[in-house]
Amino acid sequence: MNFERIKTRIYLFWRYFTKWFLFKLFMRYYWIEWILPFHVINLAFGVLTYVYFAQSFQSSSAFYQQYGGDFLSFLILGVMLNSLLSYTLDAYRLATLSLFRTRLGSGGQQMGVYDYLKLSGTPLSSHILAEVLDGYLEELISLLVYLLVGLLIGLKIQGGSYTTAILGMLLGLLATTGIGLISASMITIIGAWKGVEPIRWLVGLLNGLVSGVYFPVEVLPKEIQDVSLLLPQTYTLKIVRLALLRNFGIGELMPEFAVLLSMAFFLFSIGIILYKYSIDLLKVKTFTE
Amino acid sequence: MNLYAIKTENLTRIFTRYNYLGAHVDMDYDNNPGGLFLSIYNRLFNRSVAKEKVVALDNVNLKIEPGKLVCLLGPNGSGKTTLLRILATLLRPTSGKAYVMGHDIVKEEDEIWKYLVYIAGLLTGGAWLDMRLTPREILTIQSKLYNFPSDRIFDALKISGLEEVANVKVSTFSTGMLARLSLAIGLLRDSPVYLMDESLGGISKEVVEELYSYIKENLIRKKGATILYATHDLYDAERLADEVVLMHGGKIVAQGKPEDIILSVCKDHSIELEVLNCSKDALRSLEGVAHVSKFVVSRTQVEGTLKIIMYTSEPKEVLPKVISIITEKGVELKYIKINKPTLEDVFIRMFGKKLR
């Protein structure tokens, strides 16, 4: 690929990415008007449920001591991170499907975003990434709501190691992006474009029970704890919680960081390879073959 | 070596069609027979999903020189759309090669868009039309995405006859107006090759005439562009196309100038007449005229009136003889005309049915 070609591709990417992202941003007005207020109330009520849930425990369990002893802070951080990581698992699959959901036509004549991008020479990645980023914006708003409501009702993050937490979160996002890309590639590889995608489903199923979103992993029986070691979410939650609630630094969390880094590298690489293959396969197979 | 605007070599596209529980499932998006879970279910309950191979394109060899309007004709399912979608890189061929302005559509997939514009018909072109916007806004967005000068928007509105409704929301448009706007979006771009997939369907005859004039004058004559237009309109194809390509069952069955194809398939003209009070003797005389290959008589709804069609390769010799017999035998003539064979006749002759 020569320099001019790369330049053109970058230009085409950027042209569509900015325009589509700004368009989506502009179209958020309906979301702000019709969804956000209800969303905020839902989240606030959800957090309040956790508050009373936490009060019923009174932080009495010894399991919480290693996380600072405050169940509410433990829980709210878990729910916030879980929301972000769960979106990451879905983001690429949903963005890929959005290439085709807008199709119009009949029989052999079908046109949609995918065709539009191809006919204008625009890299598909510009649409995918704009869609993903738009979803992250929505997630960011949810996180802020969680944080604000949490702070109002007693979330305590004082003197935490923010750098460690952010680094852990970024590695967690990279690893779950890898799973998300693998999940997205299943659209064409196994034809999972309608209903449940099995890989995402399995990870989501295990995540709720074993990764420690709502309670410490240590509560679980040994065999289930072993399963939790397979999920990047487990390490991400542990790193962020210990960094923010107990001020642990990178050095103290080195074993978790090492595993998470390996997972991020491995899963992201596999994800990219499979996703690229699946997009290529799409041109050969079409959706229905 | 000639540079063809479009060239294909043994281009083949095979789709997989599923025969699920005895019912055929079409190849479109909503009828997918299912993924992993359904596959497991089928295996568990011994339900078979038979896969069939559907040959949408079968070793298509096509050469189109630059600067021509070529009409792609064929019945539904003959492979026209598949061919256009492959040339536009929206679909990959199963085997064979295709080139647009000398560029390989597979090897140079990311570059092909520079050399062609694909104009979908109303059926699919609606994908470009945001019903919340006006034609001017839609064309402005397109011009920004494709980098056209803004004066092209005015041109596009003018040629599509939408100047007066340029600032009216598209949601209020009629079918014809939507079709015109869909076409205008495609014509905004300069390109050496235009692929049109039934793009003029749903537009009134007068506007179609204007659009044809624009295409021939501005795109073909002035800019030397090549148009490959898939259509069902045989009348327009015969009148306006430099060449026609006839497809059937995924194959090209004929390619050439419309008149050459017509002559090669249907040599005979038909002399059609309606007569009143035609005696048996007169009828026998007419039937006995030399050079008539086929003589067809039918009764019309008006009592005593017969419709006669005489097929001949020598209409100039046969016509005076027919008139002479009618005059001599005292037959009352309602009308008489010579019909040249048309593409419609070619289709009837080749496939045994009209093109629909």
Interface residues (C-beta under 8 A of the other chain):
Chain A: R5 R9 R15 Y16 K19 F100 T102 R103 L104 G105 S106 G107 G108 Q109 Q110 M111 G112 Y114 D115 Y116 K118 L119 S120 G121 I190 G191 A192 W193 K194 G195 V196 P198 K283 V284 T286 F287 T288 E289
Chain B: F15 T16 Y18 V25 D26 M27 D28 Y29 N31 N32 P33 G34 G35 L36 F37 A56 T81 T82 R85 A88 T89 L90 L91 R92 D110 E111 W113 K114 V117 Y118 A120 G121 L123 T124 G125 G126 A127 W128 I141 K144 L145 Y146 D197 E198
